[in-house]
Amino acid sequence: MSSQEEILSDGRFSCVARDPRFWEMPEKERKVKIDKRFRAMFHDKKFKLRYTVDKRGRPVNYTSTENLRKFYALSESDSDLSESDSKELTVKKKKKKKAKGKGEADS
């Protein structure tokens, strides 16, 4: 077995290193961007399958949510929105708790 450098220096395979068809795809382009409408599939039980064997019959121990995280990513604009939404929800919950506390103290 020869090393990678020897293979690339061979005249028959020298074009492989320069050909973009054989380049590895960057991580940002590899994952499909999805918007906030589909973010529930990362934590919803309907999308979670537990595998015991792989397609060749070998025993494995993983779930389909790992594959979802591997192939899909939330779009940046939607992930920013989801963070701001979660902040707004925590602020609203705090206001409700304060309102309930004041109402109980008055009665």
C-alpha positions in Angstrom: 0.0 0.0 0.0 1.4 3.4 -1.0 0.8 6.6 0.8 -1.6 9.4 -0.3 1.3 11.6 -1.6 2.6 8.8 -3.8 -0.8 8.3 -5.3 -1.3 12.0 -6.0 2.2 12.3 -7.6 1.3 9.5 -10.0 0.5 11.0 -13.4 -2.6 8.9 -13.8 -4.3 10.3 -10.6 -2.8 13.8 -10.4 -6.0 15.4 -11.7 -8.0 14.0 -8.8 -6.5 16.5 -6.3 -7.5 19.4 -8.5 -10.9 18.2 -9.6 -13.7 19.8 -7.4 -15.9 16.7 -7.9 -13.6 14.8 -5.5 -13.2 17.5 -2.8 -14.8 16.9 0.6 -18.0 18.9 1.1 -17.8 21.6 3.8 -19.9 21.0 7.0 -22.0 24.2 6.4 -23.0 23.0 2.9 -23.5 19.4 3.9 -26.4 19.9 6.2 -29.8 21.0 4.9 -31.1 24.2 6.4 -34.6 24.0 7.8 -36.7 26.7 9.3 -38.4 27.0 12.7 -41.5 25.2 11.5 -39.7 21.9 11.5 -37.6 22.3 14.7 -40.0 20.1 16.6 -38.6 17.0 14.8 -35.4 17.2 16.8 -37.2 16.5 20.1 -40.6 15.2 19.2 -41.3 11.5 20.1 -43.0 10.9 16.7 -39.7 11.3 14.9 -37.7 9.2 17.3 -37.0 5.6 16.3 -34.7 3.3 18.3 -32.6 1.0 16.1 -31.3 -2.3 17.3 -29.6 -3.5 14.1 -28.2 -1.7 11.1 -29.0 -2.4 7.5 -26.5 -5.3 7.4 -27.9 -7.0 10.6 -25.1 -5.8 13.0 -26.3 -4.8 16.4 -26.3 -1.1 17.0 -27.6 1.2 19.7 -28.7 4.6 18.4 -31.8 6.6 17.5 -33.0 8.4 14.4 -32.6 11.8 16.1 -28.8 11.4 15.8 -29.3 11.1 12.0 -31.6 14.1 12.0 -28.9 16.2 13.7 -26.3 14.8 11.3 -28.2 15.8 8.1 -30.3 18.8 9.2 -29.5 22.2 10.7 -31.8 25.1 11.7 -31.2 28.1 9.6 -29.3 30.9 11.4 -32.1 33.5 11.1 -34.6 31.0 12.6 -32.3 29.9 15.3 -31.8 33.6 16.3 -35.6 34.0 16.3 -36.0 30.9 18.5 -33.5 32.2 21.0 -35.4 35.6 21.2 -38.7 33.7 21.4 -37.4 31.7 24.3 -36.2 34.8 26.1 -39.6 36.4 25.5 -41.4 33.4 27.0 -39.2 33.4 30.1 -39.9 37.2 30.6 -43.7 36.5 30.2 -43.5 33.7 32.8 -41.7 35.9 35.3 -44.4 38.6 34.8 -47.2 36.1 35.4 -45.5 34.8 38.5 -45.1 38.3 39.8 -48.8 39.1 39.0 -49.9 36.0 40.8 -47.8 36.8 43.8 -49.2 40.3 44.0 -52.8 39.0 43.6 -52.3 36.5 46.4 -50.9 39.1 48.7 -53.8 41.5 48.2 -56.5 38.9 49.0 
